[in-house]
């Protein structure tokens, strides 16, 4: 799989760009602000129908135009596929797949798979649990056609339960038990399935991630652990939560993240960013949510493309304690017990403190949390290795290598690890790398890669 031709019209700073591309390593050189990230963003949009940055549709359109076009010719499985997307500043869009108009982004997104690493992805390692959950869930959306619908369905149920909690006071808490049990049942059904699917994915990611980390760092021990919300509450996070809830919702912390023009991430919300992006996602999938319960595969679990609903497969998972932090079929029961146990706390703080919307992922280096004990270089490599593990998982899922997009990945790496990363990537699949400084590339052999210069809103072939 690779992008053979890319055409941009009025996309951000690019008025008219036409690029014929080859399968292999492609380097884009340019000063900061030249538009290198915008180029990668356009490729990501072709593959996912959305930007990897927190942005609105109008942000993608050049300020001197009222529309933009992204057009890409993809070779996949020996066939050519043409994707054309026109975004208009009135919020509308037109999509063509192989020159035929289609209604939904889902009609073309399976045709192109990408994995992107940007400097912001360090948040997966260093920032709040939201970013780690989002990393896992984004992979599941790419590999499980039902997961986005499941995620949105859980969000709706969670919102309903939280609305009920806000209406409960001390004197009517007993009268609300019947109603809360209804929402608990729905929350457990959808939430447990999300947790199980995440656990299956962690089982796949863990050995690949460790393999890549050992490639960059010898004689170190690495691990990944899925942290349930009730485990976090039982640890020091419980006092941390109590402290923040007492101070109120305006407290800025890892639980309450406030940004200009963006929503609070109070860990109940599966989305963070401009509200129009959230509304667009929900409106695009409103019909599929209605039909979610009718889907035959909505409750299926997969690992290596094999269903896990079969009893023998589930027994195999349960009999291997090293696979998961608890017996796989006990997630529903434990979730139910913890919801009951923390009910009074939920009423007190007026929100749901238990569930996959508050779970976390911890990465360990020599038994210590890499967030607190890892060096800047180790944290950066860990983020890169997570993305490389995602690349391998997607390749296994679609039976082709996705396109790898690396934005400014070389700037913070020492020379040894620059060599190791480029050697690891090789020239066997399409990889876009951006760099702002030619000094990053000294002493690195890049004779086998294509080079482009990004300057003055243009992209031209660079000759050594």
N, C-alpha and C positions, 0 to 999 in steps of 0.2 A: 504494500500500500504506500503510495506517495502522491504528493501534489505536483502535477505536471505543469500546470499553468495557473497563475494568480493574476486577477485583474481587479483593480480598485478604482472607483470613481467617487470623488468627494468624501472619501473615508478619512475622518480626522484631518490630518495635515496633508494627505495625498489627494491631489486633484485628478491625476490620471497615471496609473501605474500598470505596466504589463510585464510580467516576469515568466520566462520559461525556465523551469527548474528540473534538476536531476535528482535521482534517488541517491542519497549519500549525505555527507556532512557539508553544510552550507553556513558560511560565516558572514555576518552582517556587521560592518564596522561603521561607527559614527559617533560624533560627540553627544554628550548628554543633551536631551531635548530634541534630537534630530528626528525622532519618530521610529526608532527601532522596536520599542515595545508595542507601538501601534500596529506595526507589521505583523508581529506575532499574534496580537489580539485579533486581527482579521482572520488569520488561519484558524485560531481557536473558535471564532464565531462560526465559521463554515462547518466545523465539526460538531459544535454543541448548541448552536442557535442562541447563544448568549455570550456575553463578555466574561473574562476571568476577573475583571476589575469591578468594583462597586460603581456602577454607572447607569445612566438612563439611556434610552435609545437615541435621544437627540444629541447626547454627548458624542456619539459616533459619527454624526453628520458634520461635515465641514461648515463652519459658521457662515460662509458666503453662499451656501447652497441650502435647498430645502429637501434634499434627498441624498442618499449615498447608495452605491451598488458594490457588493462583494461577489465576485464570480470566480469559481475554481473548477478546474478539470482534474479529476482524481482517477488514478489507475488503481484498481483493486481487483484481485483475482483474475487478472488478465483482461478486464473490461474497463472502459472509460465511462466515467459518470460526471455529468455537468451539474453543478449547483449554482444557482443564481439567487441572490437575496437583495431586494431593494427595501431600504428603510426610509420612511418619510417622516418629516418633522411634525406631522399631525398625529403621530403615534401608530399609523398603519404600516403594514409591510406586505410585500409581494414576494412569493417564493416560487421558483421554477426548479424542477428536478428533471433532468434530461429534456429540457425545453417544454415541459408540461407543467402548468400551474398546479400547485398543491396547497392545501389549506393549513396543514400543521407542520411545525418544525420537525416533529417526529418522523415525517415522511423521508427526510434526508439525513438526519443526524447519524443513523447507523452506517452510512456510507463512508464516513471518515472518522477515524479515532485519533485523538491527540492526548498527549500528556505534557503539561506545561510546568516548568519551574520558574518562579520569579522571586525577587528578593522578599516580597511579602510572604512567601511561603515559609519563611523562618518562623512565622507566627504559629505554624503547626507545632513546632517544638517549644517555643519560648512563651507563647501567649496563653489565652484562656482555653478551657476545654472545648468551647464552641468550635474552634478551628480544627481540632483533632477529630471531633465528631463529624464535622463537615467533610474532612478529607476521606474518612471511611465511607460516609454516605454518598459522596460524589462518585466513588468507584462503584458502589452498589448500583447507582442509577445507570452507569454505563454497562454493567454486566447483568443486571436483573431488570427486565422490562416492566415489572410490577412494583419496583421499589419506590419510585417517586409517588405513585398513587397511594401506596401504603403510608409513606411519610406524611403526605398531605392529609390523609384520613386521620392519622394519629394526632396531627396538629389540631384538627377541628374538634376531635373528642377532648383533647387537652384543654382547649379554649372553653368548651362547655363546662368541664369539671371546675376550671378555675373561676368561671362566672358563678357557679353554684357556691363555691367556697367563699366568695366575696359576700354572698347574701346570707351566710350562716353566722349567727352570733351565739354567744354562750347559752342563752336561754332556749334557743330552738335547735341546738345541735342534735339532740336525740330524735327530733321530728324529721331530720333530714337524712336519716340513715338509709331509708328505702331508696330515695332518689340518688344518693351518692353511690349506692351499691350498683345501680344500673350503669352509671358512668364508669365505675371501677371495673366492671366486667368488660365493657368495651375497651377501656384503656389497657387492661391486661391482655386482651386478645391481640390487639394491634401492636402494643408495646413489646410484648414477649417475642413476637415474630421479628420485629426490628432488631431486638437484642440477639436473637438466634442467628439471623442473617449476618449481623456484624461479627459474631463469634466465629462463624464459618470463614468469613473473610480474613479475620485476624489469624486464624489457623493457617491460611494460605500465605499471607503476607510475611508472617514472622520468620520462617526459615530463609526466605529470599532476602529480606531486609538484613538479617544477621550475616548472610553470605556476603553481601555488598559491604557492610560495615567492616567485616574482617579483611576484605580486599584493601580497604584504605588504612585500617589500623590493626597491626599485628598484636597478638598476645593480649587482647582485651576481650572481656566478656560482655555481650549485649543481649538484651531481652526486651520483649514487649508484653505488657499486661493490660488486659481490659479491666477497668475499674467501674464497678457498679455504683449507682448513685447511693445506695444504702451503705456501701463500704466507705464512701467519701463522707457521709454524714456521721458514721460511727468513729471516724478518725478526727483529726484536728479541724477538718472542714466544718464540723458541727458547730463548734464555738465561733468559727469565722462567719458562718451563715447567721447565727444568732446576733452577732455583733452588727452585721450589715443590715439585717432586717429591722433591728432596733433603731438604727440611724436613718432608715427610710430609703425610698427608691431612688433618691438622687445621689446616693453614695456611688462614687466612681471606683470600681474595683474590677477584679476578674469576673465577678458575678454581675456587675452592672456597668456596662461599657457604653459611654455616651460619646457620640461624634456629631459634628455639625451636620444638620440635614439628614441624620440617620436615626433609626429607631434604637431604643434600649435593647440590649441583649441581656435579659434577665434569666436566661437559660431555659425559659419555658418556650421561647420562640425559636423555631427551626430556621428562621431567616434573620439576617442582619443586613441592613443596607437601605437604599432608597425604597420607599413604600411602593412606588410604581413598579419596581422590579418584582416585588412580592406579589402584587395584584396581577401582573402579567402572567406569572407562573401559575397562579391559582386559576385565572380565567382560562388559560390555555388547556388546563387539565380538568376543568370542572365536570365535563361530560364523562371523562374516564373515571373520575371519583364516584359518580353516580352508579357506574356499572362495575365498580370494583368487587363488590360481593358476589357478582355473577361470574367473575373470571375463574376458570377452572384451575389456573396456575397460581392464583393469588396467595395461597398458603404453602406453595412448594418451596423447598430449600434445595439449593444446588451446591455441589462441590466438585470441581473438575468436570463440570457439565453433567453430573449425575444427580438425580433426585435423592434427597435425604429422607423423604417421608417413609421410605421403605423401612420396616421394623428392623431388619438385619443391619442396615446402615446406621440407624439410630443406636442400636445396641452396641455396635462397634465403637461409636463415639463415646457412649456412656462408660464403656469398659476401659477406656484409655484416659485416665485422669490427667495425663499430661497435655491432652488436647485442649481442654476448657477449664475455667476456674470452678465450675460446678457441673454436676450431672446435667446433661443437655436437656433432658425432658423435665427437669425440676425448675426451670426458669419461671414458668407460669405460676407455680405454687409459691415460690419464694417472693415473686413480685406481689402476689396477692397478700401474703403475710406482712410484707413491709408497708404496703399501702394502708392496711388496717392499723399497723403499729404507729405509723406517723400521721394518722388522720387528724388528731388533735393539734399537732404541730402545723399541718397544712391549713387548718381552720385559723390558727393563730396568725400565720403569716400571709394568709389569703392567696396561697398559690400551691401548686403540686410540687413537692420536694423530692419525689421518688419517680423514677422512670428513665427511659433511654435519652430523654432530652437533657438529663443531668449526668449521664455517664461520661467517662473520660478514658483516655488511653495514656499509659505511662511507659516511657522508654527508659531503660536502665543501661548504665555503663558501669561495669564492675559492681553491680548491686545497688548503685545510687541513681537517683532520678537525674537524667541528663539535663533537665531544666535548671537544676540548682548546682550540679557538680561538673557538668560538661564545659569544656572550653568553647569559645566562639567558633573555632574551626570544627570541633567535634559536632556542635549543634548544627552548623551549616551542612556538613557532610551527612548528618543524620537526615536532614530534610531532603537532601538530594537522593539519598538511598531509599527513602520512602517513595519518592517519585519513580525511581528505577524499578522498585518492586511493583509499583502500579503498572509500569510499562510491561513488565513480564506477565502480570496477571491478565492484562487486556490482550496481549499477544496470544496467550493460551486460550482466551475466550473466543476471539474472532479468527484465530488461526492465521493471523498476519501481524507484522510488526506495525504498531501505531507510529505516527509522526511524533518526534520528541522536540519540544520547544524549550530552549534554555535561555532565559533572559538574564544577562549579566552574571552568569554563573562563575566566571573565571576570576572576577575582580578580587574576591576575598580569599582565594585559595593559594596556598604556597605552591612553589614550582613543582615539587614532587607530586602533589595531588592533582595539579593541572594535567601533568603527564598521565597519571593513572586514570583520570576521568576520560580524557580523550582516547586513550588506548582502549578503555572499556567500551566506549561508544563505537569506536571504529568507523567504518564507512559502509556498513552492510544494510543500513536502513536510513530513511531521511531524518536528518536532525538539523534544526535551525538553532544557531548560537549567535547571540549578540554580544558585542564588546565595545566599550567606549574608548579604550586606550590601547594603542598599538603596543605599548610596553608590556601589557598583559601577555602578549603573544611571543615575546622574545624567548629564544632558546626552546621554542616548541615547533616541532615539525608539522606544518600544515600544508605540505605540498599537494596532498591528495584531495583537498577540499576546495569547493568553489568559494570565492570571496566577492562580496558586494560592498560598495561604499554608499552609506546613507547620508545625504547632504542636500540642503536646500530643497527639501520636500521631494527629492528624487532618489531613486535607487539605481545605481549603475554598476556594471561589472568592474571589478577591481583587478588591475594587472600589477603583479609584483615588479 
